[in-house]
Amino acid sequence: MEEILRTAVRLGITTCDSSYVVLARRCGPTLVTEDIELRAKVRGLVRCVSVDELGPPTA
């Protein structure tokens, strides 16, 4: 929880958004969001893309 709060304050994002960022940093999944400002703020910390950037699903 402490890392989530620190990340939120440092990046100027909500604790909800911060929890996803921290999870992505710890576990490595791609963070998917349509929030352009959030993508800009987390650039360099985690891989973060929009739905369109994901491309079609693979079978």
N, CA and C atoms as an extended XYZ file, in Angstrom:
177
Properties=species:S:1:pos:R:3:atomname:S:1:resname:S:1:resid:I:1 pbc="F F F"
N         0.820       -1.195        0.000 N   MET     1
C         0.000        0.000        0.000 CA  MET     1
C         0.865        1.261        0.000 C   MET     1
N         1.978        1.190        0.696 N   GLU     2
C         2.865        2.348        0.776 CA  GLU     2
C         3.413        2.717       -0.609 C   GLU     2
N         3.786        1.704       -1.383 N   GLU     3
C         4.312        1.961       -2.731 CA  GLU     3
C         3.241        2.580       -3.626 C   GLU     3
N         2.011        2.154       -3.454 N   ILE     4
C         0.906        2.718       -4.237 CA  ILE     4
C         0.728        4.194       -3.913 C   ILE     4
N         0.765        4.537       -2.638 N   LEU     5
C         0.614        5.938       -2.236 CA  LEU     5
C         1.786        6.785       -2.715 C   LEU     5
N         3.001        6.270       -2.570 N   ARG     6
C         4.182        7.014       -3.024 CA  ARG     6
C         4.127        7.257       -4.534 C   ARG     6
N         3.748        6.229       -5.281 N   THR     7
C         3.671        6.345       -6.736 CA  THR     7
C         2.594        7.351       -7.134 C   THR     7
N         1.462        7.305       -6.473 N   ALA     8
C         0.373        8.239       -6.771 CA  ALA     8
C         0.815        9.680       -6.560 C   ALA     8
N         1.464        9.932       -5.449 N   VAL     9
C         1.914       11.292       -5.144 CA  VAL     9
C         3.001       11.725       -6.127 C   VAL     9
N         3.962       10.848       -6.390 N   ARG    10
C         5.091       11.187       -7.268 CA  ARG    10
C         4.626       11.489       -8.688 C   ARG    10
N         3.655       10.718       -9.190 N   LEU    11
C         3.202       10.892      -10.566 CA  LEU    11
C         1.994       11.812      -10.699 C   LEU    11
N         1.370       12.141       -9.577 N   GLY    12
C         0.176       12.988       -9.628 CA  GLY    12
C        -1.010       12.266      -10.236 C   GLY    12
N        -1.192       10.988       -9.818 N   ILE    13
C        -2.300       10.171      -10.319 CA  ILE    13
C        -3.118        9.662       -9.135 C   ILE    13
N        -4.272        9.091       -9.424 N   THR    14
C        -5.107        8.567       -8.346 CA  THR    14
C        -4.484        7.298       -7.761 C   THR    14
N        -4.883        6.960       -6.552 N   THR    15
C        -4.384        5.717       -5.959 CA  THR    15
C        -4.907        4.508       -6.726 C   THR    15
N        -6.080        4.629       -7.309 N   CYS    16
C        -6.614        3.532       -8.130 CA  CYS    16
C        -5.703        3.304       -9.332 C   CYS    16
N        -5.388        4.359      -10.079 N   ASP    17
C        -4.479        4.236      -11.219 CA  ASP    17
C        -3.112        3.752      -10.755 C   ASP    17
N        -2.668        4.277       -9.640 N   SER    18
C        -1.367        3.896       -9.105 CA  SER    18
C        -1.293        2.409       -8.776 C   SER    18
N        -2.382        1.849       -8.294 N   SER    19
C        -2.368        0.421       -7.967 CA  SER    19
C        -2.135       -0.420       -9.217 C   SER    19
N        -2.706       -0.011      -10.339 N   TYR    20
C        -2.480       -0.730      -11.596 CA  TYR    20
C        -1.046       -0.541      -12.085 C   TYR    20
N        -0.505        0.645      -11.907 N   VAL    21
C         0.876        0.908      -12.313 CA  VAL    21
C         1.833        0.055      -11.490 C   VAL    21
N         1.634        0.018      -10.187 N   VAL    22
C         2.495       -0.781       -9.311 CA  VAL    22
C         2.378       -2.261       -9.660 C   VAL    22
N         1.185       -2.733       -9.900 N   LEU    23
C         0.989       -4.131      -10.292 CA  LEU    23
C         1.724       -4.437      -11.590 C   LEU    23
N         1.608       -3.553      -12.561 N   ALA    24
C         2.289       -3.755      -13.842 CA  ALA    24
C         3.810       -3.750      -13.666 C   ALA    24
N         4.315       -2.891      -12.796 N   ARG    25
C         5.764       -2.865      -12.544 CA  ARG    25
C         6.227       -4.143      -11.869 C   ARG    25
N         5.447       -4.645      -10.958 N   ARG    26
C         5.847       -5.849      -10.212 CA  ARG    26
C         5.712       -7.122      -11.030 C   ARG    26
N         4.650       -7.210      -11.810 N   CYS    27
C         4.326       -8.470      -12.492 CA  CYS    27
C         4.622       -8.467      -13.992 C   CYS    27
N         4.767       -7.296      -14.565 N   GLY    28
C         5.145       -7.209      -15.959 CA  GLY    28
C         4.056       -7.142      -17.011 C   GLY    28
N         2.766       -7.153      -16.652 N   PRO    29
C         1.772       -7.072      -17.723 CA  PRO    29
C         1.720       -5.671      -18.329 C   PRO    29
N         1.161       -5.597      -19.518 N   THR    30
C         0.967       -4.308      -20.176 CA  THR    30
C        -0.244       -3.621      -19.570 C   THR    30
N        -0.101       -2.364      -19.256 N   LEU    31
C        -1.200       -1.556      -18.739 CA  LEU    31
C        -1.958       -0.994      -19.935 C   LEU    31
N        -3.259       -1.223      -19.988 N   VAL    32
C        -4.080       -0.766      -21.112 CA  VAL    32
C        -5.051        0.283      -20.598 C   VAL    32
N        -5.003        1.470      -21.192 N   THR    33
C        -5.894        2.547      -20.784 CA  THR    33
C        -6.121        3.506      -21.946 C   THR    33
N        -7.277        4.115      -21.954 N   GLU    34
C        -7.575        5.151      -22.936 CA  GLU    34
C        -7.248        6.542      -22.379 C   GLU    34
N        -6.739        6.600      -21.164 N   ASP    35
C        -6.386        7.861      -20.514 CA  ASP    35
C        -5.027        8.332      -21.039 C   ASP    35
N        -5.041        9.289      -21.941 N   ILE    36
C        -3.825        9.790      -22.580 CA  ILE    36
C        -2.870       10.385      -21.551 C   ILE    36
N        -3.398       11.125      -20.594 N   GLU    37
C        -2.547       11.742      -19.572 CA  GLU    37
C        -1.857       10.686      -18.721 C   GLU    37
N        -2.574        9.633      -18.352 N   LEU    38
C        -1.977        8.566      -17.561 CA  LEU    38
C        -0.870        7.879      -18.352 C   LEU    38
N        -1.130        7.597      -19.636 N   ARG    39
C        -0.087        6.961      -20.452 CA  ARG    39
C         1.173        7.814      -20.488 C   ARG    39
N         1.016        9.114      -20.585 N   ALA    40
C         2.174       10.009      -20.618 CA  ALA    40
C         2.914       10.006      -19.277 C   ALA    40
N         2.178        9.984      -18.181 N   LYS    41
C         2.794       10.044      -16.852 CA  LYS    41
C         3.558        8.780      -16.501 C   LYS    41
N         3.127        7.626      -17.020 N   VAL    42
C         3.794        6.367      -16.654 CA  VAL    42
C         4.806        5.913      -17.696 C   VAL    42
N         4.953        6.696      -18.760 N   ARG    43
C         5.921        6.354      -19.801 CA  ARG    43
C         7.298        6.169      -19.173 C   ARG    43
N         7.930        5.083      -19.486 N   GLY    44
C         9.241        4.782      -18.931 CA  GLY    44
C         9.192        3.917      -17.681 C   GLY    44
N         8.046        3.857      -17.031 N   LEU    45
C         7.900        3.014      -15.840 CA  LEU    45
C         7.345        1.646      -16.180 C   LEU    45
N         6.307        1.634      -17.024 N   VAL    46
C         5.656        0.384      -17.429 CA  VAL    46
C         5.270        0.506      -18.897 C   VAL    46
N         5.039       -0.637      -19.528 N   ARG    47
C         4.502       -0.601      -20.885 CA  ARG    47
C         3.026       -0.266      -20.764 C   ARG    47
N         2.628        0.792      -21.433 N   CYS    48
C         1.254        1.275      -21.323 CA  CYS    48
C         0.765        1.653      -22.712 C   CYS    48
N        -0.358        1.063      -23.120 N   VAL    49
C        -0.888        1.284      -24.467 CA  VAL    49
C        -2.388        1.517      -24.427 C   VAL    49
N        -2.914        2.005      -25.557 N   SER    50
C        -4.367        2.118      -25.708 CA  SER    50
C        -4.886        0.812      -26.279 C   SER    50
N        -6.190        0.647      -26.287 N   VAL    51
C        -6.802       -0.557      -26.841 CA  VAL    51
C        -6.419       -0.703      -28.316 C   VAL    51
N        -6.420        0.394      -29.053 N   ASP    52
C        -6.072        0.342      -30.474 CA  ASP    52
C        -4.646       -0.128      -30.700 C   ASP    52
N        -3.749        0.202      -29.792 N   GLU    53
C        -2.352       -0.193      -29.938 CA  GLU    53
C        -2.125       -1.688      -29.644 C   GLU    53
N        -3.079       -2.318      -28.997 N   LEU    54
C        -2.944       -3.739      -28.697 CA  LEU    54
C        -2.972       -4.600      -29.950 C   LEU    54
N        -3.773       -4.212      -30.896 N   GLY    55
C        -3.934       -5.007      -32.107 CA  GLY    55
C        -4.975       -6.085      -31.909 C   GLY    55
N        -5.195       -6.876      -32.943 N   PRO    56
C        -6.226       -7.914      -32.860 CA  PRO    56
C        -5.809       -9.033      -31.921 C   PRO    56
N        -6.789       -9.676      -31.306 N   PRO    57
C        -6.472      -10.799      -30.408 CA  PRO    57
C        -5.879      -11.960      -31.203 C   PRO    57
N        -5.018      -12.711      -30.549 N   THR    58
C        -4.427      -13.882      -31.193 CA  THR    58
C        -5.105      -15.143      -30.668 C   THR    58
N        -5.170      -16.122      -31.503 N   ALA    59
C        -5.827      -17.362      -31.115 CA  ALA    59
C        -4.883      -18.315      -30.432 C   ALA    59
